[in-house]
Amino acid sequence: MIVVTDSHNAKAPERSKAAAGVRRIRQLHTYLGVFFAPSILFFAFTGSLQLFSLHEGHPGDAYQPPAWIEKLASIHKDQRLEQRHGPPPAARPPDARAERRANAPRPQAKTTLALKWFFLAMSVGLMSTTLLGLYMAFQYQRNRKLIWSSLLAGVAIPAILIALLA
C-alpha cells in the first residue's frame, strides 16, 4: 500500500493561523480607522483652510475671516477655542511709504504657490479616502454596533476634551 501525503495540506494549520492573524489586524485597522476618521477629517479640512491663510485677518485688511474659521483654526493650531485678539503692539505711526509697502500684496514664489495647491489636493485626497474608508467599514463589517461605537467615540472624546479646555 502506498501512502501519498500532500505536503500542501501539512501547512494548512500554519496558514489558518496566519489568516486569522491577518483578519484580526484588518479588524483592528478598521476600528482604529473609524475611531480616528473624525479627527483626520477635521485636521485635513482646517489645514486646507490655513494653507491660503483663510483663518487670519489683520486690522485694516479687507478680508476678515468668519468666526467659525477662526475657532476651527484655533483648535487646529493651539488646541483651544479662544482666539488671540490682544491689543495691537504699540508702535510709532508708519510713514506713507511704509504703509503702502505693508498694504501691498506680497508676491509668492511660483514654487510656494504650487506646493500650497499640491497640499490642498493632498488634503482633499485625504478627506476623500477617509470618507471611502468609513463607507467601506459600514458596508463590509458585520459588527455595525462596534463600528458605530468607534465612530461616536472618535467624535465624543475630542469634543469633550475641547469643551473642558473652554
DSSP file (Angstrom, degrees, kcal/mol; ACC not computed):
  #  RESIDUE AA STRUCTURE BP1 BP2  ACC     N-H-->O    O-->H-N    N-H-->O    O-->H-N    TCO  KAPPA ALPHA  PHI   PSI    X-CA   Y-CA   Z-CA
    1    1 A M              0   0    0      0, 0.0     2,-0.5     0, 0.0     0, 0.0   0.000 360.0 360.0 360.0 133.6    0.0    0.0    0.0
    2    2 A I        -     0   0    0      2,-0.0     2,-0.6     0, 0.0     0, 0.0  -0.881 360.0-153.9-105.7 128.6    1.3    3.4   -1.0
    3    3 A V        -     0   0    0     -2,-0.5     2,-0.6     2,-0.0     0, 0.0  -0.899   7.3-161.6-104.1 122.2    0.6    6.4    1.2
    4    4 A V        -     0   0    0     -2,-0.6     2,-0.4     2,-0.0    -2,-0.0  -0.898   5.8-162.7-104.4 123.2    0.6    9.7   -0.6
    5    5 A T        -     0   0    0     -2,-0.6     2,-0.9     3,-0.0     3,-0.1  -0.848  14.7-137.5-105.9 142.9    0.9   12.7    1.6
    6    6 A D    >>  -     0   0    0     -2,-0.4     4,-1.0     1,-0.2     3,-0.7  -0.853   9.2-165.1 -99.2 107.9    0.0   16.1    0.4
    7    7 A S  H 3> S+     0   0    0     -2,-0.9     4,-0.7     1,-0.3    -1,-0.2   0.758  88.9  65.0 -64.6 -21.3    2.7   18.5    1.7
    8    8 A H  H >4 S+     0   0    0      1,-0.2     3,-0.6     2,-0.2    -1,-0.3   0.901 100.8  48.0 -66.7 -40.4    0.3   21.3    0.8
    9    9 A N  H X4 S+     0   0    0     -3,-0.7     3,-1.1     1,-0.2    -1,-0.2   0.732  99.3  68.4 -73.2 -21.9   -2.2   20.1    3.5
   10   10 A A  H 3< S+     0   0    0     -4,-1.0     4,-0.3     1,-0.3    -1,-0.2   0.809 101.0  48.0 -66.9 -27.9    0.6   19.8    6.1
   11   11 A K  T <X S+     0   0    0     -4,-0.7     4,-2.3    -3,-0.6    -1,-0.3   0.442  84.1  97.9 -90.8   0.2    0.9   23.6    6.1
   12   12 A A  H <> S+     0   0    0     -3,-1.1     4,-2.5     1,-0.2    -1,-0.2   0.904  80.5  50.6 -58.7 -45.3   -2.8   24.2    6.3
   13   13 A P  H  > S+     0   0    0      0, 0.0     4,-2.0     0, 0.0    -1,-0.2   0.892 111.1  50.3 -61.9 -35.6   -2.8   24.8   10.1
   14   14 A E  H  > S+     0   0    0     -4,-0.3     4,-2.4     2,-0.2    -2,-0.2   0.916 111.7  47.4 -65.7 -42.0    0.0   27.4    9.7
   15   15 A R  H  X S+     0   0    0     -4,-2.3     4,-3.0     1,-0.2     5,-0.2   0.883 109.2  54.4 -65.6 -37.7   -1.9   29.1    7.0
   16   16 A S  H  X S+     0   0    0     -4,-2.5     4,-2.2    -5,-0.2    -1,-0.2   0.908 109.9  46.4 -63.2 -41.8   -5.0   29.1    9.1
   17   17 A K  H  X S+     0   0    0     -4,-2.0     4,-2.2     2,-0.2    -2,-0.2   0.913 113.8  48.6 -65.7 -42.6   -3.2   30.8   12.0
   18   18 A A  H  X S+     0   0    0     -4,-2.4     4,-2.4     2,-0.2    -2,-0.2   0.910 111.4  49.8 -64.1 -41.7   -1.6   33.3    9.6
   19   19 A A  H  X S+     0   0    0     -4,-3.0     4,-2.4     1,-0.2    -1,-0.2   0.898 110.2  50.4 -64.5 -40.2   -5.0   34.1    8.1
   20   20 A A  H  X S+     0   0    0     -4,-2.2     4,-2.2     2,-0.2    -1,-0.2   0.886 110.4  50.6 -65.3 -37.8   -6.6   34.5   11.5
   21   21 A G  H  X S+     0   0    0     -4,-2.2     4,-2.3     2,-0.2    -2,-0.2   0.918 111.1  47.3 -65.0 -43.5   -3.8   36.9   12.4
   22   22 A V  H  X S+     0   0    0     -4,-2.4     4,-2.6     1,-0.2    -2,-0.2   0.894 110.2  53.5 -64.4 -39.5   -4.3   39.0    9.3
   23   23 A R  H  X S+     0   0    0     -4,-2.4     4,-2.2     2,-0.2    -2,-0.2   0.911 109.8  47.7 -61.7 -43.1   -8.0   39.0    9.9
   24   24 A R  H  X S+     0   0    0     -4,-2.2     4,-2.7     2,-0.2    -2,-0.2   0.906 112.1  49.3 -65.0 -41.2   -7.5   40.4   13.4
   25   25 A I  H  X S+     0   0    0     -4,-2.3     4,-2.6     2,-0.2    -2,-0.2   0.910 110.6  50.5 -63.7 -41.5   -5.1   43.0   12.2
   26   26 A R  H  X S+     0   0    0     -4,-2.6     4,-2.1     2,-0.2    -2,-0.2   0.893 111.5  48.1 -64.4 -39.3   -7.5   44.1    9.4
   27   27 A Q  H  X S+     0   0    0     -4,-2.2     4,-2.6     2,-0.2     5,-0.2   0.918 111.6  49.5 -66.1 -43.0  -10.3   44.4   12.0
   28   28 A L  H  X S+     0   0    0     -4,-2.7     4,-2.7     1,-0.2     5,-0.3   0.913 110.2  51.5 -60.9 -42.4   -8.1   46.4   14.3
   29   29 A H  H  X S+     0   0    0     -4,-2.6     4,-2.5     1,-0.2    -1,-0.2   0.903 110.3  49.7 -59.2 -42.9   -7.2   48.6   11.4
   30   30 A T  H  X S+     0   0    0     -4,-2.1     4,-2.5     2,-0.2    -2,-0.2   0.949 113.2  44.1 -62.8 -50.1  -10.9   49.1   10.6
   31   31 A Y  H  X S+     0   0    0     -4,-2.6     4,-2.2     1,-0.2    -2,-0.2   0.895 116.3  46.2 -67.0 -39.7  -11.9   50.1   14.2
   32   32 A L  H  X S+     0   0    0     -4,-2.7     4,-2.6    -5,-0.2    -1,-0.2   0.905 112.6  51.5 -67.0 -40.3   -8.9   52.4   14.7
   33   33 A G  H  X S+     0   0    0     -4,-2.5     4,-1.2    -5,-0.3    -2,-0.2   0.908 111.7  46.1 -62.1 -42.5   -9.5   54.0   11.3
   34   34 A V  H  < S+     0   0    0     -4,-2.5    -1,-0.2     2,-0.2    -2,-0.2   0.893 112.6  51.6 -67.2 -39.2  -13.2   54.6   12.1
   35   35 A F  H  < S+     0   0    0     -4,-2.2     4,-0.3     1,-0.2    -2,-0.2   0.918 117.7  36.8 -62.9 -44.5  -12.2   56.0   15.6
   36   36 A F  H  X S+     0   0    0     -4,-2.6     4,-2.5     1,-0.2     3,-0.3   0.567  92.6  92.4 -87.5  -8.7   -9.7   58.4   14.1
   37   37 A A  H  X S+     0   0    0     -4,-1.2     4,-2.8     1,-0.2     5,-0.2   0.890  82.9  52.6 -55.4 -45.0  -11.6   59.3   11.0
   38   38 A P  H  > S+     0   0    0      0, 0.0     4,-2.3     0, 0.0    -1,-0.2   0.917 112.8  45.1 -60.2 -39.8  -13.4   62.4   12.5
   39   39 A S  H  > S+     0   0    0     -4,-0.3     4,-2.8    -3,-0.3     5,-0.3   0.891 111.9  51.8 -69.5 -38.2  -10.1   63.8   13.6
   40   40 A I  H  X S+     0   0    0     -4,-2.5     4,-2.3     2,-0.2     5,-0.2   0.932 112.1  46.5 -62.3 -45.0   -8.4   63.1   10.3
   41   41 A L  H  X S+     0   0    0     -4,-2.8     4,-2.3    -5,-0.2     5,-0.2   0.915 113.1  50.1 -63.1 -42.6  -11.3   64.9    8.5
   42   42 A F  H  X S+     0   0    0     -4,-2.3     4,-2.9    -5,-0.2     5,-0.3   0.951 114.3  42.4 -60.7 -50.8  -11.1   67.8   10.9
   43   43 A F  H  X S+     0   0    0     -4,-2.8     4,-1.9     1,-0.2    -1,-0.2   0.849 114.2  50.9 -70.8 -33.2   -7.4   68.4   10.6
   44   44 A A  H  X S+     0   0    0     -4,-2.3     4,-1.6    -5,-0.3    -1,-0.2   0.918 115.1  43.7 -67.0 -41.8   -7.4   67.9    6.8
   45   45 A F  H  X S+     0   0    0     -4,-2.3     4,-1.6    -5,-0.2    -2,-0.2   0.960 117.3  42.9 -68.4 -51.1  -10.2   70.4    6.4
   46   46 A T  H  X S+     0   0    0     -4,-2.9     4,-1.5     1,-0.2    -1,-0.2   0.850 112.8  54.3 -67.1 -32.6   -8.9   73.0    8.8
   47   47 A G  H  X S+     0   0    0     -4,-1.9     4,-1.2    -5,-0.3    -1,-0.2   0.884 105.5  53.1 -65.5 -37.5   -5.3   72.6    7.4
   48   48 A S  H  X S+     0   0    0     -4,-1.6     4,-0.6     1,-0.2    -2,-0.2   0.859 106.9  52.4 -66.8 -33.3   -6.6   73.3    3.9
   49   49 A L  H  <>S+     0   0    0     -4,-1.6     5,-2.1     1,-0.2     3,-0.5   0.861 109.3  50.4 -66.7 -34.0   -8.2   76.5    5.2
   50   50 A Q  H ><5S+     0   0    0     -4,-1.5     3,-1.7     1,-0.2    -1,-0.2   0.703  90.4  78.7 -79.4 -19.3   -4.9   77.6    6.7
   51   51 A L  H 3<5S+     0   0    0     -4,-1.2    -1,-0.2     1,-0.3    -2,-0.2   0.892 106.0  32.2 -54.5 -40.6   -2.9   76.9    3.5
   52   52 A F  T 3<5S-     0   0    0     -4,-0.6    -1,-0.3    -3,-0.5    -2,-0.2   0.073 117.8-108.9-107.2  22.9   -4.1   80.2    2.0
   53   53 A S  T X 5 +     0   0    0     -3,-1.7     3,-1.2     1,-0.1    -3,-0.2   0.814  66.9 149.2  56.8  36.4   -4.3   82.0    5.4
   54   54 A L  T 3 < +     0   0    0     -5,-2.1    -4,-0.2     1,-0.2    -1,-0.1   0.584  67.7  60.4 -73.7  -7.8   -8.1   82.0    5.3
   55   55 A H  T 3  S+     0   0    0     -6,-0.3     2,-0.4    10,-0.1    -1,-0.2   0.473  94.9  77.1 -95.1  -4.0   -8.0   81.9    9.1
   56   56 A E    <   +     0   0    0     -3,-1.2     2,-0.3     8,-0.1     7,-0.0  -0.882  47.2 168.3-115.9 139.0   -6.1   85.1    9.5
   57   57 A G        -     0   0    0     -2,-0.4     7,-0.2     7,-0.1    -3,-0.0  -0.982  16.8-153.3-138.0 150.1   -7.3   88.7    9.3
   58   58 A H    >   -     0   0    0      5,-0.5     3,-2.7    -2,-0.3     5,-0.0  -0.937  35.9 -87.8-124.6 147.7   -5.4   91.8   10.3
   59   59 A P  T 3  S+     0   0    0      0, 0.0     3,-0.1     0, 0.0     5,-0.0  -0.282 116.9  19.6 -53.9 130.0   -6.7   95.1   11.4
   60   60 A G  T 3  S+     0   0    0      1,-0.4     2,-0.1     2,-0.1     3,-0.0   0.216  94.3 126.3  93.8 -15.2   -7.3   97.3    8.3
   61   61 A D    <   -     0   0    0     -3,-2.7    -1,-0.4     2,-0.1    42,-0.0  -0.444  63.6-133.9 -73.8 150.4   -7.3   94.3    5.9
   62   62 A A  S    S+     0   0    0     -2,-0.1     2,-0.5    -3,-0.1    -1,-0.1   0.855  91.2  69.3 -69.9 -34.5  -10.3   94.0    3.6
   63   63 A Y        +     0   0    0     -5,-0.0    -5,-0.5    -7,-0.0    -2,-0.1  -0.758  57.2 172.8 -92.0 125.3  -10.5   90.3    4.4
   64   64 A Q        -     0   0    0     -2,-0.5    -7,-0.1    -7,-0.2     3,-0.1  -0.994  32.4-123.3-126.0 123.3  -11.6   89.3    7.9
   65   65 A P        -     0   0    0      0, 0.0   -10,-0.1     0, 0.0    -8,-0.1  -0.268  29.7-100.5 -67.5 150.3  -12.2   85.6    8.4
   66   66 A P    >>  -     0   0    0      0, 0.0     4,-1.8     0, 0.0     3,-0.5  -0.338  33.7-113.8 -62.9 152.7  -15.6   84.3    9.6
   67   67 A A  H 3> S+     0   0    0      1,-0.2     4,-2.4     2,-0.2     5,-0.2   0.849 114.4  57.9 -59.7 -36.4  -15.7   83.5   13.3
   68   68 A W  H 3> S+     0   0    0      1,-0.2     4,-2.3     2,-0.2    -1,-0.2   0.867 105.9  49.2 -66.4 -34.1  -16.2   79.7   12.7
   69   69 A I  H <> S+     0   0    0     -3,-0.5     4,-2.5     2,-0.2    -1,-0.2   0.906 110.9  50.4 -69.6 -40.3  -12.9   79.6   10.6
   70   70 A E  H  X S+     0   0    0     -4,-1.8     4,-2.1     2,-0.2    -2,-0.2   0.908 111.7  48.3 -62.4 -41.1  -11.0   81.4   13.4
   71   71 A K  H  X S+     0   0    0     -4,-2.4     4,-2.0     2,-0.2    -2,-0.2   0.930 112.6  47.1 -66.0 -45.4  -12.4   79.0   16.0
   72   72 A L  H  X S+     0   0    0     -4,-2.3     4,-2.5     1,-0.2    -1,-0.2   0.902 112.7  50.0 -63.0 -40.0  -11.5   75.9   14.0
   73   73 A A  H  X S+     0   0    0     -4,-2.5     4,-3.3     2,-0.2     5,-0.4   0.871 107.4  54.8 -65.3 -36.4   -8.1   77.2   13.3
   74   74 A S  H  X>S+     0   0    0     -4,-2.1     4,-2.2     2,-0.2     6,-1.0   0.898 110.4  45.4 -64.6 -40.1   -7.6   77.9   17.0
   75   75 A I  H  X5S+     0   0    0     -4,-2.0     4,-1.1     4,-0.3    -2,-0.2   0.929 116.3  46.8 -66.0 -44.3   -8.4   74.3   17.8
   76   76 A H  H  <5S+     0   0    0     -4,-2.5    -2,-0.2    -5,-0.2    -3,-0.2   0.934 125.7  27.2 -63.2 -48.0   -6.1   73.1   15.0
   77   77 A K  H  <5S+     0   0    0     -4,-3.3    -3,-0.2    -5,-0.1    -2,-0.2   0.890 138.0  19.3 -85.2 -42.3   -3.2   75.3   15.8
   78   78 A D  H  <5S-     0   0    0     -4,-2.2    -3,-0.2    -5,-0.4    -2,-0.2   0.431  91.4-123.9-115.0  -1.7   -3.4   76.0   19.6
   79   79 A Q  S  <<S+     0   0    0     -4,-1.1     2,-0.3    -5,-0.6    -4,-0.3   0.887  79.5  92.4  55.6  43.2   -5.7   73.2   20.8
   80   80 A R  S    S-     0   0    0     -6,-1.0    -2,-0.3    -9,-0.2    -1,-0.2  -0.977  76.0-128.3-155.7 162.7   -8.2   75.7   22.3
   81   81 A L  S    S+     0   0    0     -2,-0.3    -7,-0.1    81,-0.2    -6,-0.1   0.688  77.9  98.1 -87.5 -20.4  -11.3   77.6   21.4
   82   82 A E        -     0   0    0     -8,-0.1     2,-0.4    -4,-0.1    -2,-0.1  -0.399  64.4-142.9 -71.7 143.4  -10.0   81.0   22.4
   83   83 A Q        -     0   0    0     -2,-0.1     2,-1.3     2,-0.1    -2,-0.1  -0.801  20.6-116.6-100.7 150.2   -8.7   83.3   19.7
   84   84 A R        +     0   0    0     -2,-0.4     2,-0.4     1,-0.1    -2,-0.0  -0.715  48.9 155.4 -87.3  95.8   -5.8   85.5   20.4
   85   85 A H        +     0   0    0     -2,-1.3    -1,-0.1     3,-0.0    -2,-0.1  -0.617  16.1 154.1-119.3  70.3   -7.2   89.0   20.0
   86   86 A G        -     0   0    0     -2,-0.4    -2,-0.0     1,-0.2     0, 0.0  -0.388  54.3 -77.3 -88.9 172.7   -5.0   91.1   22.1
   87   87 A P        -     0   0    0      0, 0.0    -1,-0.2     0, 0.0     3,-0.1  -0.409  57.9 -97.9 -67.0 147.2   -4.4   94.8   21.6
   88   88 A P        -     0   0    0      0, 0.0     3,-0.1     0, 0.0    -3,-0.0  -0.343  49.0 -93.1 -64.4 147.2   -2.0   95.6   18.7
   89   89 A P        -     0   0    0      0, 0.0     2,-0.2     0, 0.0    -3,-0.0  -0.323  44.8-104.6 -62.8 142.0    1.6   96.2   19.8
   90   90 A A        +     0   0    0     -3,-0.1     2,-0.3    -2,-0.0     0, 0.0  -0.480  56.1 153.0 -69.3 131.7    2.4   99.9   20.5
   91   91 A A        -     0   0    0     -2,-0.2     0, 0.0    -3,-0.1     0, 0.0  -0.975  48.5 -90.4-152.9 161.4    4.4  101.4   17.7
   92   92 A R        -     0   0    0     -2,-0.3     0, 0.0     1,-0.1     0, 0.0  -0.467  58.6 -88.6 -74.0 151.2    5.1  104.7   16.1
   93   93 A P        -     0   0    0      0, 0.0    -1,-0.1     0, 0.0     2,-0.1  -0.336  47.8-116.9 -61.6 137.2    2.7  105.6   13.3
   94   94 A P        -     0   0    0      0, 0.0     2,-0.1     0, 0.0    -3,-0.0  -0.396  23.9-117.5 -74.3 151.4    4.1  104.4    9.9
   95   95 A D     >  -     0   0    0     -2,-0.1     4,-2.2     1,-0.1     5,-0.2  -0.337  36.1 -96.5 -78.7 172.4    5.0  106.9    7.2
   96   96 A A  H  > S+     0   0    0      1,-0.2     4,-2.3     2,-0.2     5,-0.2   0.877 122.7  49.9 -61.7 -41.2    3.2  106.8    3.9
   97   97 A R  H  > S+     0   0    0      1,-0.2     4,-2.4     2,-0.2    -1,-0.2   0.932 111.6  48.0 -65.1 -43.8    5.8  104.7    2.1
   98   98 A A  H  > S+     0   0    0      1,-0.2     4,-2.3     2,-0.2    -1,-0.2   0.868 111.3  51.6 -63.9 -36.2    5.9  102.1    4.9
   99   99 A E  H  X S+     0   0    0     -4,-2.2     4,-2.0     2,-0.2    -1,-0.2   0.908 109.4  49.0 -67.7 -41.6    2.1  101.9    4.9
  100  100 A R  H  X S+     0   0    0     -4,-2.3     4,-1.1     1,-0.2    -2,-0.2   0.920 112.5  48.9 -62.8 -42.5    1.9  101.4    1.1
  101  101 A R  H  < S+     0   0    0     -4,-2.4     3,-0.3     1,-0.2    -2,-0.2   0.905 111.2  49.7 -62.0 -41.8    4.6   98.6    1.4
  102  102 A A  H  < S+     0   0    0     -4,-2.3    -1,-0.2     1,-0.2    -2,-0.2   0.851 115.7  42.1 -67.5 -34.1    2.7   97.0    4.3
  103  103 A N  H  < S+     0   0    0     -4,-2.0    -1,-0.2    -5,-0.1    -2,-0.2   0.553  90.8 105.4 -90.8  -8.6   -0.6   97.0    2.4
  104  104 A A  S  < S-     0   0    0     -4,-1.1     2,-0.1    -3,-0.3    -3,-0.0  -0.455  84.9 -99.7 -71.3 142.9    0.8   96.0   -1.0
  105  105 A P        -     0   0    0      0, 0.0    -1,-0.1     0, 0.0    -2,-0.1  -0.393  36.7-125.4 -62.9 137.9    0.1   92.4   -2.0
  106  106 A R        -     0   0    0     -4,-0.1     2,-0.1    -2,-0.1    -4,-0.0  -0.740  21.0-128.6 -88.0 123.4    3.1   90.2   -1.2
  107  107 A P        -     0   0    0      0, 0.0     2,-0.4     0, 0.0    -1,-0.0  -0.469  21.0-147.3 -70.5 141.1    4.2   88.2   -4.3
  108  108 A Q        -     0   0    0     -2,-0.1     2,-0.1     2,-0.0     0, 0.0  -0.857  21.2-107.7-107.4 145.0    4.6   84.5   -3.7
  109  109 A A     >  -     0   0    0     -2,-0.4     4,-2.2     1,-0.1     5,-0.2  -0.422  28.0-123.5 -63.8 144.5    7.2   82.4   -5.4
  110  110 A K  H  > S+     0   0    0      1,-0.2     4,-2.6     2,-0.2     5,-0.2   0.868 112.5  54.2 -59.5 -36.4    5.6   80.1   -8.0
  111  111 A T  H  > S+     0   0    0      2,-0.2     4,-2.3     1,-0.2    -1,-0.2   0.887 107.0  50.5 -67.1 -36.9    7.0   77.1   -6.3
  112  112 A T  H  > S+     0   0    0      2,-0.2     4,-2.2     1,-0.2    -2,-0.2   0.929 112.6  46.3 -65.0 -44.5    5.4   78.1   -3.0
  113  113 A L  H  X S+     0   0    0     -4,-2.2     4,-2.2     2,-0.2    -2,-0.2   0.910 112.2  50.7 -64.2 -42.3    2.1   78.6   -4.6
  114  114 A A  H  X S+     0   0    0     -4,-2.6     4,-2.2     1,-0.2    -1,-0.2   0.899 109.9  50.8 -62.0 -40.2    2.4   75.2   -6.5
  115  115 A L  H  X S+     0   0    0     -4,-2.3     4,-2.6     2,-0.2    -1,-0.2   0.894 108.3  52.2 -65.5 -39.4    3.3   73.5   -3.2
  116  116 A K  H  X S+     0   0    0     -4,-2.2     4,-2.0     2,-0.2    -2,-0.2   0.919 110.6  47.5 -62.2 -43.1    0.2   75.0   -1.5
  117  117 A W  H  X S+     0   0    0     -4,-2.2     4,-2.3     2,-0.2    -2,-0.2   0.873 110.7  52.3 -66.4 -36.3   -2.0   73.7   -4.3
  118  118 A F  H  X S+     0   0    0     -4,-2.2     4,-2.4     2,-0.2    -2,-0.2   0.934 110.3  47.9 -63.1 -44.9   -0.4   70.3   -4.1
  119  119 A F  H  X S+     0   0    0     -4,-2.6     4,-2.3     2,-0.2    -2,-0.2   0.835 109.4  53.7 -66.2 -31.9   -1.1   70.2   -0.3
  120  120 A L  H  X S+     0   0    0     -4,-2.0     4,-2.5     2,-0.2    -1,-0.2   0.926 109.5  47.6 -65.1 -44.3   -4.7   71.3   -1.0
  121  121 A A  H  X S+     0   0    0     -4,-2.3     4,-2.5     1,-0.2    -2,-0.2   0.897 111.2  51.6 -61.8 -39.7   -5.0   68.4   -3.4
  122  122 A M  H  X S+     0   0    0     -4,-2.4     4,-2.7     2,-0.2    -2,-0.2   0.905 109.0  50.7 -62.5 -41.6   -3.5   66.1   -0.7
  123  123 A S  H  X S+     0   0    0     -4,-2.3     4,-2.5     2,-0.2    -2,-0.2   0.922 111.3  47.1 -62.6 -45.4   -6.0   67.4    1.8
  124  124 A V  H  X S+     0   0    0     -4,-2.5     4,-2.5     1,-0.2    -1,-0.2   0.906 113.2  49.8 -63.0 -41.1   -8.9   66.7   -0.5
  125  125 A G  H  X S+     0   0    0     -4,-2.5     4,-2.7     2,-0.2     5,-0.2   0.901 110.2  50.0 -63.6 -41.4   -7.5   63.3   -1.2
  126  126 A L  H  X S+     0   0    0     -4,-2.7     4,-1.9     2,-0.2    -2,-0.2   0.908 112.7  46.5 -64.6 -42.4   -7.1   62.5    2.5
  127  127 A M  H  X S+     0   0    0     -4,-2.5     4,-2.3     2,-0.2    -2,-0.2   0.910 113.5  49.8 -65.8 -40.8  -10.6   63.6    3.2
  128  128 A S  H  X S+     0   0    0     -4,-2.5     4,-2.4     1,-0.2    -2,-0.2   0.932 112.4  45.4 -64.2 -46.5  -11.9   61.5    0.2
  129  129 A T  H  X S+     0   0    0     -4,-2.7     4,-2.3     2,-0.2    -1,-0.2   0.837 111.7  53.4 -69.0 -30.9  -10.1   58.3    1.2
  130  130 A T  H  X S+     0   0    0     -4,-1.9     4,-2.2    -5,-0.2    -1,-0.2   0.926 110.2  46.9 -66.9 -43.5  -11.2   58.7    4.8
  131  131 A L  H  X S+     0   0    0     -4,-2.3     4,-2.3     2,-0.2    -2,-0.2   0.889 111.9  50.9 -64.8 -38.4  -14.8   59.0    3.7
  132  132 A L  H  X S+     0   0    0     -4,-2.4     4,-2.7     2,-0.2    -1,-0.2   0.898 108.6  52.5 -64.0 -39.3  -14.4   56.0    1.5
  133  133 A G  H  X S+     0   0    0     -4,-2.3     4,-2.5     2,-0.2    -2,-0.2   0.899 109.0  49.2 -62.8 -40.6  -12.8   54.1    4.4
  134  134 A L  H  X S+     0   0    0     -4,-2.2     4,-2.2     2,-0.2     5,-0.2   0.923 110.7  50.7 -63.4 -43.2  -15.9   54.9    6.5
  135  135 A Y  H  X S+     0   0    0     -4,-2.3     4,-2.0     1,-0.2    -2,-0.2   0.936 112.0  46.9 -58.2 -46.9  -18.2   53.8    3.8
  136  136 A M  H  X S+     0   0    0     -4,-2.7     4,-2.9     1,-0.2     5,-0.3   0.891 108.7  55.3 -64.7 -39.1  -16.3   50.5    3.5
  137  137 A A  H  X S+     0   0    0     -4,-2.5     4,-1.1     1,-0.2    -1,-0.2   0.916 112.8  41.8 -60.8 -42.4  -16.3   50.0    7.2
  138  138 A F  H  < S+     0   0    0     -4,-2.2    -1,-0.2     1,-0.2    -2,-0.2   0.816 119.0  45.5 -75.5 -28.8  -20.1   50.3    7.4
  139  139 A Q  H  < S+     0   0    0     -4,-2.0    -2,-0.2    -5,-0.2    -1,-0.2   0.872 122.3  30.1 -79.9 -37.5  -20.6   48.2    4.2
  140  140 A Y  H  < S+     0   0    0     -4,-2.9     2,-0.4    -5,-0.2    -3,-0.2   0.450  96.2  89.2-111.5  -0.8  -18.3   45.3    4.8
  141  141 A Q     <  -     0   0    0     -4,-1.1     3,-0.1    -5,-0.3     6,-0.0  -0.806  57.5-154.0 -98.6 140.0  -18.1   44.8    8.6
  142  142 A R  S    S+     0   0    0     -2,-0.4     2,-1.6     1,-0.2     3,-0.2   0.861  84.1  67.8 -77.4 -35.6  -20.6   42.5   10.3
  143  143 A N     >  +     0   0    0      1,-0.2     4,-1.6     2,-0.1     3,-0.3  -0.600  55.7 164.9 -91.3  81.4  -20.4   44.2   13.7
  144  144 A R  H  > S+     0   0    0     -2,-1.6     4,-3.0     1,-0.2     5,-0.2   0.802  71.5  62.8 -67.7 -29.0  -22.0   47.6   12.9
  145  145 A K  H  > S+     0   0    0      1,-0.2     4,-2.5     2,-0.2    -1,-0.2   0.911 105.3  46.1 -62.8 -40.8  -22.6   48.3   16.6
  146  146 A L  H  > S+     0   0    0     -3,-0.3     4,-2.4     2,-0.2    -1,-0.2   0.874 112.3  50.9 -69.6 -36.4  -18.8   48.3   17.2
  147  147 A I  H  X S+     0   0    0     -4,-1.6     4,-2.4     2,-0.2    -2,-0.2   0.947 113.0  45.3 -63.8 -48.5  -18.3   50.4   14.1
  148  148 A W  H  X S+     0   0    0     -4,-3.0     4,-2.9     1,-0.2     5,-0.2   0.900 112.6  51.9 -62.0 -40.6  -20.8   53.0   15.3
  149  149 A S  H  X S+     0   0    0     -4,-2.5     4,-2.4    -5,-0.2    -1,-0.2   0.913 110.2  48.4 -62.4 -42.6  -19.3   52.9   18.8
  150  150 A S  H  X S+     0   0    0     -4,-2.4     4,-2.1     2,-0.2    -2,-0.2   0.917 113.6  47.0 -63.2 -43.5  -15.8   53.5   17.4
  151  151 A L  H  X S+     0   0    0     -4,-2.4     4,-1.2     2,-0.2    -2,-0.2   0.934 113.3  47.2 -65.5 -46.3  -17.1   56.4   15.3
  152  152 A L  H  X S+     0   0    0     -4,-2.9     4,-3.2     1,-0.2     3,-0.3   0.888 112.4  50.0 -64.6 -38.4  -19.1   58.0   18.1
  153  153 A A  H  X S+     0   0    0     -4,-2.4     4,-2.4    -5,-0.2    -1,-0.2   0.886 107.1  55.7 -65.5 -37.5  -16.1   57.7   20.5
  154  154 A G  H  < S+     0   0    0     -4,-2.1    -1,-0.2    -5,-0.2    -2,-0.2   0.740 116.3  37.2 -66.8 -23.4  -13.9   59.3   17.8
  155  155 A V  H  X S+     0   0    0     -4,-1.2     4,-1.6    -3,-0.3    -2,-0.2   0.851 118.9  47.6 -89.0 -44.5  -16.3   62.3   17.8
  156  156 A A  H  X S+     0   0    0     -4,-3.2     4,-2.9     2,-0.2     5,-0.3   0.898 104.9  55.9 -70.0 -43.7  -17.1   62.4   21.5
  157  157 A I  H  X S+     0   0    0     -4,-2.4     4,-2.3     1,-0.2     5,-0.2   0.947 112.7  40.1 -61.1 -51.8  -13.7   62.1   23.1
  158  158 A P  H  > S+     0   0    0      0, 0.0     4,-2.6     0, 0.0    -1,-0.2   0.902 115.4  53.4 -63.0 -37.0  -12.1   65.2   21.2
  159  159 A A  H  X S+     0   0    0     -4,-1.6     4,-2.4     2,-0.2    -2,-0.2   0.908 110.4  46.6 -64.0 -40.7  -15.4   67.2   21.7
  160  160 A I  H  X S+     0   0    0     -4,-2.9     4,-2.1     2,-0.2    -1,-0.2   0.919 112.8  49.5 -66.1 -42.8  -15.3   66.5   25.5
  161  161 A L  H  X S+     0   0    0     -4,-2.3     4,-1.2    -5,-0.3    -2,-0.2   0.892 112.0  48.1 -64.5 -38.5  -11.7   67.4   25.7
  162  162 A I  H  X S+     0   0    0     -4,-2.6     4,-1.3     1,-0.2     3,-0.3   0.912 110.5  51.8 -66.2 -42.1  -12.2   70.6   23.7
  163  163 A A  H  < S+     0   0    0     -4,-2.4     3,-0.2     1,-0.2    -2,-0.2   0.869 107.6  52.6 -62.7 -35.8  -15.2   71.5   25.9
  164  164 A L  H  < S+     0   0    0     -4,-2.1    -1,-0.2     1,-0.2    -2,-0.2   0.803 107.1  53.2 -69.5 -27.7  -13.1   71.0   29.0
  165  165 A L  H  <        0   0    0     -4,-1.2    -1,-0.2    -3,-0.3    -2,-0.2   0.769 360.0 360.0 -75.9 -25.6  -10.5   73.4   27.6
  166  166 A A     <        0   0    0     -4,-1.3    -1,-0.2    -3,-0.2    -2,-0.1   0.493 360.0 360.0 -70.1 360.0  -13.0   76.2   27.1
